[in-house]
Amino acid sequence: AGASQTFTNVARLGQVAQSSTYGNAKPENAIDGNRASNYNQGSCAYCCPERINGAEIRIGNSLNDNGNANPRCAVISSIAAGASQTFACNGMEGRYINIVIPGRTEYLTLCEVESYMWESLPVNLFPCHLFSDVL
C-alpha cells in the first residue's frame, strides 16, 4: 500500500500581522477561512484589487526587514476583483510568508491567503510545497 497525500492549509493555524490597517479592516480577515471577496462582507483586510499588481510573495525564516528580505517565490502581475490565483513555490520552506508591494506605499487588498503544506503519510518527514491564493 502506498502513502496517502493530504494538503493542509497552514495559514489558518498561523498568526498574522500587517504594517498598517484601514478603517475596521483587521489582518486576521486574511486567514479566517472566508473567501468572500466583497470588502463589505467583513472578510477582507482592505479593498482595491489593482493595488496587488506587482506585489511579491516572499518565504523564509528571517525577520530581517520584517521578513521582506526572504527569498521571493513569485511576483503577482495582477488578480481581478473576486478572482483567485495559485502560486507554486516549488519546495520553498519557511516560517514566514510575506506579501509585500516593493517600492510603493499604499494599502494592499487581501481577502484570503491560503498556504498549503503537502504531506505524504505515514512518512515522518513532511516536504513542504506552499501555494498562496490571494482573492
MINUMAR-820883 format. One line per 5 residues: number of its first residue (from 1); their letters; for each residue x negated, z negated, y of N, C-alpha, C, O. Coordinates in nm, 4 decimals. Atoms other than C-alpha are relative to their C-alpha. Layout:
BEGIN
NUM> A> X:Z:Y:X:Z:Y:X:Z:Y:X:Z:Y  ...
//
This chain:
BEGIN
1> AGASQ> -0.0849:0.0000:-0.1186:0.0000:0.0000:0.0000:-0.0883:0.0000:0.1235:-0.1853:-0.0755:0.1303  0.0754:-0.0093:-0.1242:-0.1316:0.0925:0.3446:0.0449:-0.1053:0.0994:0.1467:-0.1720:0.0807  -0.0319:0.0958:-0.1045:-0.1314:-0.1218:0.6522:0.1103:0.0564:0.0892:0.1144:0.1764:0.1162  -0.1044:-0.0434:-0.0934:0.1720:-0.1096:0.8801:-0.0531:-0.0075:0.1421:-0.1490:-0.0796:0.1696  0.0426:-0.0015:-0.1388:0.1384:-0.0413:1.2506:0.1110:-0.0551:0.0880:0.2283:-0.0234:0.0680
6> TFTNV> -0.0959:0.0498:-0.0973:0.3088:-0.2279:1.5326:-0.0585:0.0167:0.1391:-0.1803:0.0180:0.1569  0.0399:-0.0087:-0.1394:0.2974:-0.1898:1.9080:0.0625:-0.1179:0.0731:0.1832:-0.1402:0.0639  -0.0462:0.1169:-0.0718:0.3254:-0.4990:2.1244:-0.0224:0.0205:0.1488:-0.1327:0.0546:0.1915  0.0126:-0.0074:-0.1454:0.3964:-0.4922:2.4983:-0.0621:-0.1308:0.0474:0.0085:-0.2295:0.0684  0.0706:0.1218:-0.0378:0.1329:-0.7457:2.6003:0.0180:-0.0345:0.1472:-0.0123:-0.1470:0.1872
11> ARLGQ> -0.0241:0.0298:-0.1415:0.2229:-0.7180:2.9701:0.1039:-0.1102:0.0145:0.0921:-0.1951:0.1029  -0.1057:0.1024:-0.0074:0.5335:-0.9305:2.9067:-0.0539:-0.1397:-0.0255:0.0079:-0.2383:0.0147  0.0597:0.1296:0.0320:0.3051:-1.2094:2.7828:-0.0982:-0.0467:0.1068:-0.1470:-0.1596:0.1020  0.1053:0.0275:-0.0968:0.0730:-1.1975:3.0817:0.0468:-0.0649:0.1282:0.1641:-0.0985:0.1450  -0.0256:0.0485:-0.1339:0.0511:-1.3274:3.4328:-0.0215:0.1167:0.0951:-0.0990:0.2077:0.0660
16> VAQSS> 0.0078:-0.1105:-0.0934:0.0896:-1.1028:3.7338:-0.0270:-0.0527:0.1406:0.0167:-0.1616:0.1779  0.0282:0.0341:-0.1395:-0.0382:-1.1099:4.0901:-0.0062:0.1293:0.0784:-0.0318:0.2356:0.0218  0.0186:-0.1157:-0.0861:-0.0401:-0.8733:4.3834:-0.0508:-0.0474:0.1336:-0.0324:-0.1631:0.1714  0.0684:0.0379:-0.1236:-0.2239:-0.8676:4.7121:0.0970:-0.0323:0.1125:0.0631:-0.1097:0.2020  -0.0995:0.0277:-0.1036:0.0917:-0.8709:4.9258:0.1384:0.0307:-0.0561:0.1516:0.0998:-0.1571
21> TYGNA> -0.1372:-0.0258:0.0437:0.4697:-0.8661:4.8922:0.0820:0.0495:0.1187:0.0413:0.0377:0.2342  -0.0891:-0.0515:-0.1029:0.7566:-0.7097:5.0823:0.1389:-0.0582:-0.0232:0.1903:-0.0527:-0.1348  -0.1355:0.0530:0.0109:1.0917:-0.8761:5.1517:0.0116:-0.1015:-0.1119:-0.0714:-0.1915:-0.1246  -0.0237:0.0910:0.1126:1.2306:-1.0535:4.8461:-0.0685:0.0458:-0.1281:-0.0529:-0.0180:-0.2322  0.0679:-0.0509:0.1190:1.0195:-0.8483:4.6047:-0.1035:-0.1011:-0.0471:-0.1687:-0.1669:0.0339
26> KPENA> 0.0999:0.0909:0.0560:0.8019:-1.0518:4.3721:-0.0746:0.0709:-0.1123:-0.0180:0.1570:-0.1796  0.0811:-0.0716:0.0990:0.5205:-0.9447:4.1405:0.0541:-0.0103:-0.1424:0.0341:0.0816:-0.2218  -0.0538:0.0180:0.1356:0.6953:-1.0809:3.8287:0.0991:0.1093:-0.0376:0.1200:0.1358:-0.1560  -0.0950:-0.1079:0.0283:0.9511:-0.7994:3.8629:-0.0654:0.1154:-0.0755:0.0024:0.1871:-0.1492  0.0686:-0.1137:0.0624:0.6883:-0.5517:3.7421:-0.0222:-0.0180:-0.1492:-0.0550:0.0789:-0.2177
31> IDGNR> 0.0187:0.0217:0.1448:0.6643:-0.7127:3.3952:0.1177:-0.0764:-0.0601:0.1006:-0.1452:-0.1608  -0.1159:0.0759:0.0479:1.0175:-0.8544:3.3468:0.0737:0.0660:-0.1161:0.1704:0.0097:-0.1674  -0.0650:-0.0692:0.1111:1.1121:-0.6003:3.0774:0.1189:0.0846:0.0431:0.1792:0.1523:-0.0401  -0.1128:-0.0757:-0.0527:1.3785:-0.4426:3.3006:-0.0524:0.1297:0.0607:-0.1263:0.1269:0.1591  0.0481:-0.1298:-0.0476:1.3159:-0.0698:3.3509:0.0846:0.0601:0.1113:0.0625:0.1751:0.1492
36> ASNYN> -0.0830:-0.0513:-0.1094:1.5787:-0.0323:3.6244:-0.0908:0.0443:0.1146:-0.1796:-0.0305:0.1556  0.0896:-0.0531:-0.1029:1.4196:0.1844:3.8931:0.0613:-0.0031:0.1395:0.0028:0.0515:0.2331  -0.0617:0.0141:-0.1311:1.6580:0.1052:4.1796:-0.0412:-0.1349:0.0583:-0.0090:-0.2396:0.0021  0.0503:0.1227:-0.0622:1.4963:-0.1499:4.4112:0.1111:-0.1028:0.0209:0.0886:-0.2227:0.0042  -0.1112:0.0907:-0.0279:1.8382:-0.2972:4.4963:0.0527:-0.0703:-0.1248:0.1304:-0.1651:-0.1133
41> QGSCA> -0.0401:0.0668:0.1234:1.8901:-0.3896:4.1285:-0.0891:-0.1202:-0.0306:-0.0679:-0.1891:-0.1303  0.0806:0.1207:0.0102:1.6216:-0.6560:4.1721:-0.1094:-0.0007:-0.1041:-0.1587:-0.1082:-0.1385  0.1052:-0.0003:0.1006:1.3663:-0.5416:3.9153:-0.1287:0.0657:0.0465:-0.2265:0.0677:-0.0283  0.1203:-0.0663:-0.0506:1.1145:-0.3568:4.1316:-0.0778:-0.0954:0.0896:-0.0208:-0.1836:0.1538  0.0833:0.0794:-0.0883:0.8230:-0.5121:4.3123:0.0081:0.0526:0.1432:-0.0214:-0.0218:0.2367
46> YCCPE> -0.0213:-0.0610:-0.1311:0.8911:-0.2733:4.6063:0.0464:0.1428:-0.0231:0.0394:0.1917:-0.1358  -0.0466:-0.1381:0.0191:1.0318:0.0766:4.6688:-0.0690:0.0963:0.0950:-0.1090:0.0551:0.2039  0.0594:-0.1162:-0.0683:0.8886:0.4100:4.7968:-0.0882:0.0716:-0.1019:-0.2089:0.0477:-0.1050  0.0728:-0.0574:0.1136:0.7849:0.6265:4.4975:-0.1224:0.0820:0.0359:-0.2165:0.0878:-0.0432  0.1146:-0.0849:-0.0341:0.5454:0.8575:4.6846:-0.1272:-0.0804:0.0208:-0.2364:-0.0236:0.0190
51> RINGA> 0.1197:0.0807:-0.0257:0.3098:0.5674:4.7506:-0.0876:-0.0185:-0.1232:-0.2025:-0.0609:-0.1106  0.0817:0.0143:0.1210:0.1916:0.5653:4.3882:-0.0982:0.1166:-0.0153:-0.1924:0.1086:-0.0941  0.0877:-0.1172:0.0088:0.0278:0.9068:4.4390:-0.1449:-0.0396:0.0298:-0.1745:-0.0953:0.1355  0.1413:0.0305:-0.0169:-0.3474:0.8661:4.3917:-0.0410:-0.1389:-0.0452:-0.1591:-0.1732:-0.0389  0.0340:0.1341:0.0479:-0.3274:0.5127:4.2532:-0.0855:0.0099:-0.1264:-0.0752:0.1065:-0.2020
56> EIRIG> 0.0880:0.0048:0.1171:-0.5841:0.4181:3.9882:0.0400:-0.1152:-0.0909:0.0785:-0.2224:-0.0444  -0.0186:0.1058:0.0995:-0.5353:0.2210:3.6680:-0.1397:-0.0415:-0.0440:-0.2170:0.0410:-0.0926  0.1330:0.0516:0.0352:-0.8402:0.0009:3.6057:0.0166:-0.1118:-0.1018:0.1058:-0.1957:-0.0897  -0.0084:0.0966:0.1096:-0.9027:-0.2075:3.2934:-0.1371:-0.0599:-0.0251:-0.2367:0.0121:-0.0310  0.1273:0.0654:0.0302:-1.1724:-0.4642:3.2235:0.0111:-0.1504:0.0008:0.1207:-0.2060:0.0091
61> NSLND> 0.0059:0.1461:0.0055:-1.2812:-0.8262:3.2103:-0.0527:-0.0640:0.1274:-0.0601:-0.1866:0.1363  0.0600:0.0523:-0.1228:-1.4301:-0.8625:3.5582:0.1062:-0.0270:0.1065:0.2060:0.0444:0.1165  -0.0836:0.0261:-0.1169:-1.2641:-1.0196:3.8603:-0.0727:0.0364:0.1292:-0.0266:0.0023:0.2381  0.0687:-0.0487:-0.1206:-1.5211:-0.8641:4.0982:0.0954:0.0883:0.0785:0.1623:0.1746:0.0217  -0.0915:-0.0741:-0.0866:-1.3280:-0.7234:4.3929:0.1432:-0.0103:-0.0528:0.2169:0.0883:-0.0537
66> NGNAN> -0.1339:0.0270:0.0557:-1.0125:-0.8797:4.2409:0.0330:0.0885:-0.1196:0.1502:0.1178:-0.1436  -0.0205:-0.0847:0.1174:-1.0586:-0.6640:3.9293:-0.0007:0.1483:0.0310:0.0085:0.2306:-0.0601  -0.0041:-0.1412:-0.0384:-1.0660:-0.3393:4.1257:-0.1300:0.0742:-0.0297:-0.1357:0.1962:-0.0145  0.1272:-0.0630:0.0346:-1.4274:-0.2735:4.0195:-0.0101:0.0302:-0.1500:-0.1113:0.0839:-0.1949  0.0016:-0.0282:0.1432:-1.3359:-0.2488:3.6488:0.0072:0.1504:-0.0248:0.0452:0.2263:0.0644
71> PRCAV> -0.0024:-0.1435:0.0316:-1.3626:0.0886:3.4714:0.1392:0.0611:0.0182:0.2411:-0.0037:-0.0055  -0.1256:-0.0713:-0.0263:-1.0967:0.3462:3.5583:0.0510:0.0663:-0.1269:-0.0235:0.1363:-0.1956  -0.0679:-0.0653:0.1121:-0.8523:0.4560:3.2889:0.0587:0.1330:0.0443:0.0456:0.2337:-0.0253  -0.0710:-0.1203:-0.0441:-0.6573:0.7096:3.4941:0.0245:-0.0041:0.1495:0.0214:-0.1100:0.2121  -0.0483:-0.0142:-0.1372:-0.5600:0.8376:3.8367:0.1420:0.0545:-0.0099:0.1663:0.1531:-0.0794
76> ISSIA> -0.1400:-0.0412:0.0016:-0.1855:0.8698:3.8939:0.0186:0.1046:0.1094:0.0096:0.0731:0.2281  -0.0172:-0.1045:-0.1015:-0.1239:1.2031:4.0650:0.1339:-0.0157:0.0700:0.1395:-0.0117:0.1929  -0.1320:0.0284:-0.0563:0.2493:1.1413:4.1164:0.0952:-0.0345:-0.1133:0.0773:0.0083:-0.2272  -0.1084:0.0325:0.0926:0.5539:0.9963:3.9442:0.1279:0.0052:0.0819:0.1395:-0.0650:0.1824  -0.1256:-0.0121:-0.0733:0.9028:1.0946:4.0587:0.0799:-0.1294:-0.0077:0.0672:-0.2049:-0.1040
81> AGASQ> -0.0854:0.1183:-0.0020:1.1502:0.8214:4.1541:0.0854:-0.0037:-0.1267:0.1489:0.0958:-0.1617  -0.0795:0.0172:0.1205:1.3169:0.6871:3.8386:-0.0637:0.0535:-0.1262:-0.0086:0.0347:-0.2346  0.0683:-0.0570:0.1168:1.0707:0.8638:3.6055:-0.1063:-0.0974:-0.0493:-0.1411:-0.1933:0.0196  0.1104:0.0803:0.0521:0.8037:0.7116:3.3859:-0.1105:0.0928:-0.0465:-0.0883:0.2116:-0.0699  0.1143:-0.0777:0.0459:0.4616:0.8270:3.2808:-0.0861:-0.0913:-0.0862:-0.1010:-0.2099:-0.0565
86> TFACN> 0.0853:0.0755:0.0910:0.2341:0.7154:2.9974:-0.1438:0.0444:0.0179:-0.1728:0.1635:0.0292  0.1432:-0.0274:-0.0134:-0.1427:0.6894:3.0313:-0.0696:-0.0590:-0.1217:-0.0582:-0.1789:-0.1472  0.0748:0.0468:0.1163:-0.3590:0.6659:2.7179:-0.1415:-0.0340:0.0444:-0.2138:0.0518:0.0951  0.1307:0.0453:-0.0462:-0.6699:0.4627:2.7895:-0.1043:0.0033:-0.1109:-0.2142:-0.0496:-0.0943  0.0932:-0.0343:0.1070:-0.8343:0.5613:2.4603:-0.0969:-0.1108:-0.0390:-0.2185:-0.0932:-0.0321
91> GMEGR> 0.0831:0.1078:0.0522:-0.9602:0.2297:2.3285:-0.0609:-0.0918:0.1033:-0.1381:-0.1808:0.0676  0.0544:0.0909:-0.1009:-1.0433:0.0655:2.6604:0.0514:-0.1409:-0.0288:0.1659:-0.1596:-0.0699  -0.0369:0.1388:0.0220:-1.0401:-0.3105:2.6316:-0.0220:-0.0788:0.1274:-0.1123:-0.0490:0.2056  0.0193:0.0854:-0.1153:-0.9989:-0.5749:2.8944:0.1125:-0.0990:0.0158:0.2240:-0.0796:-0.0327  -0.0966:0.1058:-0.0262:-0.8225:-0.8851:3.0051:0.0896:0.0339:0.1185:0.2028:-0.0137:0.1269
96> YINIV> -0.0717:-0.0294:-0.1235:-0.7123:-0.7388:3.3391:0.0334:0.1480:0.0099:-0.0494:0.2336:-0.0214  -0.0431:-0.1359:-0.0298:-0.5133:-0.4252:3.4227:0.0393:-0.0002:0.1473:0.1290:-0.0737:0.1885  -0.0297:-0.0124:-0.1430:-0.5109:-0.3315:3.7902:0.0552:0.1379:0.0284:0.0114:0.2372:-0.0297  -0.0472:-0.1265:-0.0540:-0.3122:-0.0620:3.9623:-0.0238:-0.0103:0.1495:0.0383:-0.0916:0.2180  0.0473:0.0132:-0.1381:-0.4731:-0.0032:4.2995:0.0019:0.1362:0.0683:-0.0220:0.2394:0.0057
101> IPGRT> 0.0061:-0.1219:-0.0807:-0.4485:0.2528:4.5783:-0.1311:-0.0049:0.0775:-0.1405:-0.0770:0.1769  0.1288:0.0077:-0.0694:-0.8102:0.3153:4.6822:0.0045:0.0683:0.1375:0.0604:0.1769:0.1527  0.0140:-0.0598:-0.1316:-0.8788:0.3781:5.0491:0.1244:0.0006:0.0859:0.1227:0.0556:0.1960  -0.1233:0.0052:-0.0788:-0.5217:0.3130:5.1657:0.0531:-0.1424:0.0005:0.0372:-0.2157:-0.0971  -0.0628:0.1315:-0.0094:-0.3433:0.0007:5.2844:0.1492:0.0206:0.0197:0.1954:0.0486:0.1303
106> EYLTL> -0.1453:-0.0108:-0.0063:0.0262:0.0177:5.2012:0.0609:-0.0645:-0.1230:-0.0094:-0.0954:-0.2192  -0.0693:0.0596:0.1141:0.2868:-0.1264:4.9674:0.0069:0.0994:-0.1146:0.0126:0.2205:-0.0930  -0.0038:-0.0828:0.1203:0.2970:0.0037:4.6102:0.1268:-0.0317:-0.0784:0.1612:-0.1485:-0.0967  -0.1219:0.0156:0.0783:0.6148:0.0590:4.4076:-0.0338:-0.0199:-0.1471:-0.0969:0.0662:-0.2084  0.0148:0.0233:0.1437:0.6070:-0.0957:4.0604:0.1302:-0.0601:-0.0515:0.1602:-0.1769:-0.0265
111> CEVES> -0.1252:0.0510:0.0554:0.9395:-0.1253:3.8810:-0.0212:-0.0591:-0.1384:0.0443:-0.1572:-0.1738  0.0345:0.0593:0.1298:0.7957:-0.1875:3.5357:-0.1354:0.0525:-0.0434:-0.1593:0.1732:-0.0399  0.1297:-0.0339:0.0557:0.4431:-0.1891:3.3964:-0.0010:-0.0532:-0.1424:0.0220:-0.1719:-0.1656  0.0077:0.0399:0.1406:0.4080:-0.1947:3.0196:-0.1391:0.0323:-0.0511:-0.1930:0.1394:-0.0235  0.1318:-0.0193:0.0574:0.0803:-0.2347:2.8378:0.0093:-0.0301:-0.1485:0.0435:-0.1417:-0.1878
116> YMWES> -0.0186:0.0143:0.1442:0.0776:-0.1797:2.4627:-0.1325:-0.0141:-0.0729:-0.2297:0.0554:-0.0435  0.1140:0.0194:0.0885:-0.1702:-0.3041:2.2062:0.0429:0.0476:-0.1382:0.1465:0.0064:-0.1903  -0.0258:-0.0492:0.1337:-0.1822:-0.1207:1.8764:-0.0630:-0.0949:-0.0992:-0.1805:-0.1299:-0.0874  0.0498:0.0900:0.1034:-0.2168:-0.3472:1.5761:0.0244:0.0623:-0.1365:0.1332:0.1123:-0.1650  -0.0132:-0.0453:0.1374:-0.2792:-0.2434:1.2208:-0.0055:-0.1241:-0.0879:-0.1066:-0.1943:-0.0902
121> LPVNL> -0.0095:0.1221:0.0797:-0.1694:-0.5164:0.9825:-0.0253:0.0328:-0.1458:0.0062:0.1452:-0.1848  0.0358:0.1388:-0.0244:-0.2839:-0.7087:0.7772:-0.1449:-0.0207:0.0425:-0.1953:-0.1326:0.0323  0.1386:0.0141:-0.0439:-0.6342:-0.6430:0.9094:-0.0091:-0.1034:0.1111:0.0795:-0.1100:0.1964  0.0151:0.1048:-0.0996:-0.7637:-0.9320:1.1207:-0.0620:0.0487:0.1304:-0.0623:-0.0250:0.2290  0.0548:-0.0570:-0.1224:-0.9330:-0.7038:1.3763:0.1059:0.0919:0.0603:0.1636:0.1750:-0.0099
126> FPCHL> -0.1060:-0.0760:-0.0641:-0.6962:-0.5503:1.6277:-0.0566:0.0931:0.1065:-0.0761:0.0505:0.2203  0.0469:-0.0931:-0.1025:-0.8265:-0.2376:1.8029:0.1076:0.0148:0.1070:0.2267:0.0150:0.0763  -0.0944:0.0012:-0.1111:-0.6655:-0.2120:2.1432:0.0083:0.1369:0.0655:-0.0930:0.1912:0.1094  -0.0281:-0.1227:-0.0726:-0.5114:0.1024:2.2879:0.1053:-0.0353:0.1035:0.2127:-0.0837:0.0677  -0.0905:0.0406:-0.1057:-0.3439:0.0494:2.6240:0.0728:0.1194:0.0580:0.0135:0.2243:0.0830
131> FSDVL> -0.0842:-0.1011:-0.0635:-0.0594:0.2524:2.7662:0.0755:-0.0703:0.1118:0.1283:-0.1794:0.0904  -0.0723:0.0613:-0.1111:0.0946:0.1786:3.1040:0.1070:0.0946:0.0484:0.0781:0.2086:0.0849  -0.1102:-0.0768:-0.0566:0.4347:0.3037:3.2095:0.0271:-0.0543:0.1385:0.0544:-0.1733:0.1541  -0.0317:0.0376:-0.1376:0.4867:0.2946:3.5835:0.1280:0.0715:0.0341:0.1307:0.1944:0.0417  -0.1305:-0.0598:-0.0267:0.8510:0.3511:3.6649:0.0303:-0.0020:0.1464:0.1365:0.0443:0.1881
//
